[in-house]
Amino acid sequence: MELTASTVDRKANQAHQVVDDVARQATDKAAPAIDRLAQAAHETVDKVAGAAAPAADWVKQNADQLKQQQDMLLDSCRGYVRERPLVVLAATLFAGYLVGRLTR
């Protein structure tokens, strides 16, 4: 077998054709698996989004309730301070004294 430029070119073209055929077959076989994987990923994202929406609503509702309770507690504390300012002043002085003694 004589190696000439035309023979080398022909063999190279044949090799390229084989590589192209193998690549095409691999792509054809992998495409359905990739499509199934993409579909599963989309379904998972949809499920997570569906579960997150009610959770976000629950958090918002409970945050509103917590804010209302905080406002009620703050109003109650303000009323207590207005009714008994000397008791509150004595309690804060005592608490400050205790914190000062404990941090030494």
Backbone bond lengths (Angstrom), bond angles and torsions (degrees), N, CA, C in turn:
res aa  C-N    CA-C-N  psi(-1)  N-CA   C-N-CA  omega(-1)  CA-C   N-CA-C  phi
1 M - - - 1.440 - - 1.512 108.25 -
2 E 1.260 113.65 124.72 1.456 120.02 -176.04 1.520 109.11 -95.04
3 L 1.330 116.94 132.58 1.461 121.53 179.95 1.521 109.34 -93.87
4 T 1.280 113.90 104.85 1.463 118.95 176.31 1.520 107.77 -116.48
5 A 1.292 115.56 171.97 1.461 120.46 -178.99 1.518 110.89 -61.59
6 S 1.314 116.99 -39.23 1.469 119.90 -178.94 1.529 110.39 -69.45
7 T 1.319 117.60 -36.96 1.462 120.89 177.88 1.527 110.34 -66.13
8 V 1.318 117.42 -43.42 1.472 121.71 179.11 1.518 109.73 -63.96
9 D 1.329 117.04 -41.98 1.457 120.54 178.78 1.529 111.06 -63.93
10 R 1.322 116.92 -41.88 1.459 121.25 179.88 1.533 110.53 -63.94
11 K 1.336 116.71 -44.39 1.477 120.82 179.37 1.536 110.34 -65.65
12 A 1.313 116.72 -38.90 1.471 120.36 177.94 1.526 110.02 -64.64
13 N 1.320 117.32 -42.07 1.465 120.86 177.82 1.519 111.25 -63.70
14 Q 1.332 117.05 -40.08 1.457 120.94 176.90 1.527 110.63 -62.98
15 A 1.325 116.49 -42.53 1.468 120.47 178.91 1.529 110.60 -63.46
16 H 1.328 116.08 -42.56 1.468 119.94 177.33 1.520 110.49 -61.07
17 Q 1.329 116.67 -40.88 1.458 120.95 -179.80 1.531 110.39 -63.70
18 V 1.321 117.42 -42.50 1.462 121.54 178.71 1.528 110.34 -63.11
19 V 1.320 116.02 -44.91 1.469 120.06 179.17 1.521 110.01 -62.07
20 D 1.322 117.48 -43.82 1.461 121.15 178.86 1.526 111.33 -62.14
21 D 1.337 116.87 -41.23 1.464 120.82 179.19 1.531 111.09 -64.49
22 V 1.310 116.41 -44.50 1.473 120.53 179.16 1.533 110.17 -63.59
23 A 1.317 117.22 -42.69 1.463 121.14 179.03 1.523 110.74 -63.53
24 R 1.323 117.80 -41.48 1.460 121.94 179.29 1.530 109.94 -64.34
25 Q 1.324 117.17 -42.73 1.469 120.79 178.91 1.523 111.07 -63.79
26 A 1.324 115.77 -42.17 1.459 119.33 178.79 1.524 110.68 -63.41
27 T 1.332 116.28 -41.51 1.463 120.64 178.51 1.517 110.40 -63.92
28 D 1.316 117.19 -43.34 1.459 120.93 179.79 1.527 111.41 -62.51
29 K 1.330 116.35 -38.10 1.465 119.71 179.48 1.523 112.24 -75.34
30 A 1.322 117.11 -34.08 1.466 120.77 -176.75 1.524 112.34 -80.63
31 A 1.313 118.02 -27.26 1.464 121.04 -175.47 1.525 113.01 -56.75
32 P 1.334 120.92 -47.68 1.468 119.31 178.82 1.530 112.80 -62.54
33 A 1.318 116.51 -37.92 1.469 119.17 179.09 1.530 110.23 -65.88
34 I 1.310 116.87 -40.38 1.468 120.53 178.82 1.525 109.63 -65.91
35 D 1.329 117.24 -40.74 1.466 120.60 177.73 1.518 111.54 -62.59
36 R 1.341 117.14 -42.25 1.471 120.25 177.79 1.518 110.86 -63.52
37 L 1.310 116.56 -41.50 1.459 121.04 179.77 1.528 110.80 -64.36
38 A 1.323 116.49 -42.85 1.465 120.28 178.55 1.528 110.48 -63.93
39 Q 1.327 116.70 -41.15 1.464 120.66 178.92 1.530 110.59 -62.76
40 A 1.319 116.65 -43.45 1.469 120.74 178.77 1.526 110.56 -63.34
41 A 1.311 116.93 -39.94 1.461 119.98 178.86 1.524 110.60 -64.93
42 H 1.324 117.60 -41.48 1.470 120.81 177.90 1.526 110.98 -63.27
43 E 1.315 117.33 -42.32 1.458 120.71 179.12 1.526 110.98 -63.58
44 T 1.321 116.77 -39.79 1.458 120.56 178.61 1.526 111.16 -64.30
45 V 1.314 116.70 -43.38 1.464 120.37 177.97 1.526 110.24 -62.26
46 D 1.326 117.38 -41.06 1.463 120.76 178.39 1.533 111.27 -62.55
47 K 1.340 116.53 -41.36 1.465 120.11 178.73 1.522 111.09 -64.52
48 V 1.325 116.75 -43.32 1.467 120.44 179.70 1.525 110.20 -63.82
49 A 1.322 116.49 -43.05 1.466 119.90 178.76 1.520 110.47 -63.84
50 G 1.320 116.71 -39.53 1.464 120.22 178.24 1.513 112.53 -65.02
51 A 1.315 117.31 -34.63 1.468 120.67 178.89 1.521 111.49 -79.42
52 A 1.312 117.08 -29.08 1.464 120.11 -176.78 1.523 112.31 -74.18
53 A 1.313 117.76 -32.04 1.467 120.55 -177.65 1.533 111.91 -62.12
54 P 1.336 119.63 -50.29 1.471 118.64 177.28 1.533 112.38 -64.17
55 A 1.322 116.58 -34.81 1.466 118.99 178.43 1.520 110.70 -64.76
56 A 1.310 117.10 -40.15 1.465 120.48 177.84 1.517 110.69 -65.56
57 D 1.329 117.60 -39.28 1.466 120.48 176.78 1.525 111.06 -63.14
58 W 1.335 116.67 -41.99 1.459 121.22 179.58 1.528 110.80 -62.55
59 V 1.334 116.23 -43.53 1.465 120.61 179.52 1.527 110.11 -62.89
60 K 1.317 117.04 -43.50 1.461 120.77 -179.68 1.520 110.71 -63.08
61 Q 1.332 116.22 -44.75 1.461 120.04 179.81 1.523 110.72 -62.68
62 N 1.324 117.62 -45.84 1.461 119.95 -179.78 1.518 111.86 -68.68
63 A 1.326 117.38 -32.15 1.463 119.83 176.30 1.523 109.96 -65.20
64 D 1.319 117.10 -39.09 1.466 120.29 177.42 1.525 110.80 -64.37
65 Q 1.325 116.63 -42.65 1.459 120.21 178.37 1.529 111.04 -64.66
66 L 1.319 116.67 -41.34 1.464 120.74 178.63 1.518 110.82 -63.46
67 K 1.320 117.01 -40.72 1.467 121.30 177.92 1.526 110.05 -62.64
68 Q 1.324 118.20 -41.02 1.461 121.28 177.69 1.526 110.80 -63.52
69 Q 1.324 117.55 -43.43 1.466 120.86 178.75 1.521 110.88 -64.49
70 Q 1.331 116.76 -38.95 1.463 120.97 177.76 1.526 110.38 -62.23
71 D 1.328 116.22 -44.22 1.466 119.84 178.93 1.518 111.44 -63.01
72 M 1.343 116.52 -40.19 1.468 120.00 178.69 1.523 110.65 -64.38
73 L 1.320 117.78 -43.29 1.459 121.71 179.53 1.525 110.72 -64.30
74 L 1.311 117.12 -41.60 1.457 121.49 178.80 1.523 110.90 -64.13
75 D 1.326 117.73 -41.72 1.465 120.90 176.98 1.519 110.85 -63.32
76 S 1.334 115.84 -40.13 1.467 120.27 178.83 1.530 111.22 -63.64
77 C 1.343 115.67 -43.21 1.470 119.60 179.34 1.529 110.92 -65.18
78 R 1.307 116.67 -41.45 1.471 120.04 178.22 1.529 110.60 -61.05
79 G 1.330 115.94 -42.90 1.474 119.74 178.21 1.523 111.38 -62.12
80 Y 1.327 117.24 -41.60 1.460 120.84 179.58 1.531 111.11 -63.66
81 V 1.339 116.47 -42.00 1.464 120.49 179.59 1.524 110.27 -65.55
82 R 1.321 117.75 -38.44 1.461 120.92 178.73 1.527 111.69 -67.17
83 E 1.332 116.83 -37.36 1.467 120.88 -178.52 1.530 112.49 -76.94
84 R 1.335 118.20 -33.12 1.479 122.09 -174.20 1.535 110.39 -135.00
85 P 1.318 118.16 66.46 1.465 118.80 -176.69 1.528 113.62 -65.94
86 L 1.327 118.11 -35.30 1.473 119.88 -178.40 1.525 111.70 -70.69
87 V 1.328 117.71 -36.51 1.464 121.36 177.96 1.530 109.56 -65.04
88 V 1.340 116.66 -42.82 1.460 120.94 179.76 1.527 110.41 -65.65
89 L 1.342 117.21 -40.48 1.461 120.87 178.63 1.527 110.68 -63.69
90 A 1.328 117.46 -43.41 1.463 120.93 178.83 1.538 110.45 -63.77
91 A 1.319 116.81 -41.49 1.462 120.22 -178.96 1.528 110.67 -65.44
92 T 1.328 117.86 -39.93 1.458 119.59 -179.97 1.528 111.14 -70.14
93 L 1.338 117.08 -36.57 1.472 119.29 176.75 1.525 110.57 -64.26
94 F 1.336 116.43 -42.87 1.452 120.29 179.06 1.529 110.90 -64.40
95 A 1.336 117.58 -43.03 1.462 120.98 178.80 1.526 110.20 -62.93
96 G 1.321 117.64 -40.96 1.461 120.91 177.55 1.515 111.64 -63.29
97 Y 1.350 116.77 -40.53 1.463 121.51 178.15 1.534 109.89 -61.99
98 L 1.348 117.17 -45.57 1.469 121.08 179.99 1.530 111.23 -62.82
99 V 1.305 117.39 -43.68 1.458 120.28 -179.96 1.528 109.56 -63.95
100 G 1.321 116.55 -40.17 1.462 119.67 178.41 1.526 111.63 -63.84
101 R 1.300 117.46 -40.75 1.468 120.63 179.83 1.550 110.97 -69.39
102 L 1.310 116.83 -37.10 1.462 120.31 -177.28 1.529 112.17 -73.94
103 T 1.307 118.08 -26.04 1.460 120.41 -176.84 1.522 113.04 -90.60
104 R 1.289 117.44 -2.36 1.472 118.92 178.16 1.475 112.70 -75.12
